[in-house]
Amino acid sequence: MRQDCKYFESRTYANGDTVRKCDLDLAPEAPWRCPDDCPKYTRRMADVNWSHGSLITPATPEEPSSLGSDDSIGALLDAAEDIINEAAPEVLQEIEAEQQRASRRGLGRFLRRRPR
C-alpha cells in the first residue's frame, strides 16, 4: 500500500497484530496494494496532531500468491461487506430493544419502592 497517502492508516495492537488500511475503503486488496489508478490518492504533506510511538510500522506481510491481478478479491470483499451491512440494522434493533427492556426493569424496581 502507499504509506505516503494521507488516507493510509496503520495501527498496531498490544497483541502484536497490525492493521493497514485505507480510511476511504478504496483499497480492496489491503494491506498489500492500493489500486494503481486510485482517484483519491493524495500525498501526505504533514502529520498534524498525530502521536507517534517509538516503534516503526512493521513491514507489510508478503503478498500471497493467490492475490491476482483481477478484481475478484475486491468483489469478494464487497459481497462480504454487503452481508454485514444488511445484518447491522437488525442487530442494532435487537441491542436497543434489550437496552430498553433492561432500563424498564431498573425503572420498575425504582417505582415499586414504597416509602417507609
N, C-alpha and C positions, 0 to 999 in steps of 0.2 A: 504494500500500500504506500501511497505517497505520504510520508510522515511530515512533509513540509506544507501540506494542505491545511488550511485553518479549520477544516471540518473533521480532520483526523483526531481521534481520541484514543488514548491508551491508558489503561488502569490496571495496576497490579494489586491483587488482594493478599491478605495475610497468609493464605494457604499456598501462595506462590503462583496461582493461576493469573494469567494476564489476558485482558480483553482488548482487542484492537478493532476499532470500528469507525464507520463514517457517521457522524452525527446527523446527516441528512438521509441516511439509509439508502445511499446511492451506490454502494459497493457490494453487490450480491455475492462476490467471491471473497469477502473479507475473511480472515485477515491477510490473505495472500495478495490480492490485487484489486486495484480500482479500475473502472472502465478506462480504456485508453483515451476516449474522447469525452470524458466527464464534463458536462456543461457547467457544473458548479465549482470546478477546481479553482481554488483561489490560494495563491501562495501566502503562507502565514507571514505577517510582517512583524508582529511583536507579541510577546507573551504578557499581556496586561493582567494584573491581579491573579496570576497563576502561582500556586505554591509548588515549588519543585522540591522533591525529596533528594536524598543523597544518592539514590540509585538511578541508573540509566535504564531506559526501556529495554527489556530483554529482547534478544534477537527474534525475529519472526520465525516461526517453525517452518521447516522445509515444506514446499508446496507438494501436496500429494500427487502421485502420478495419475490419479483418476480425474484430476482437475483439467477439464478440456478447454478448448477454445470456443465452444459454442455456448449458447445461453441456457443450457439445461439445468445448471446449478441454480442460476438466478430464478428460473421458472419453478423449480422445486421449492426453493426458499419462499418465493412469493405465495405458492399454494399453501405452505405451512403457516405463513403469516395470516392468510385469509381464514384458515381454520381457527386460529387463535382469536382473530378479530370478531368472528361470528359468535364464538363462545363467550367472549368477555362481557357483553351486556347482561346475559343471563346469570353469569357468575356474580356480577356486581349486584344484581337484584336479589339474589339469594343472600349475599352478605348483608345488604341493607335490611332485608326482612328479618334476619337473625338479630341484627343490632336493635331493631325496633322492638322485637319480642323481649330481648334482654332488658331494654330500658323500661318497658312497660312492667315487667316483673319487679324491677327495682322500685319503680314509682308506686306500684301497688302495695308493696310492703310498707312504704313510707305513709301512704294514705290510710292503711288499715290500722296504723298505730293509734291508740286511744290515750288521751291524756289521763294521768292518774291524779 
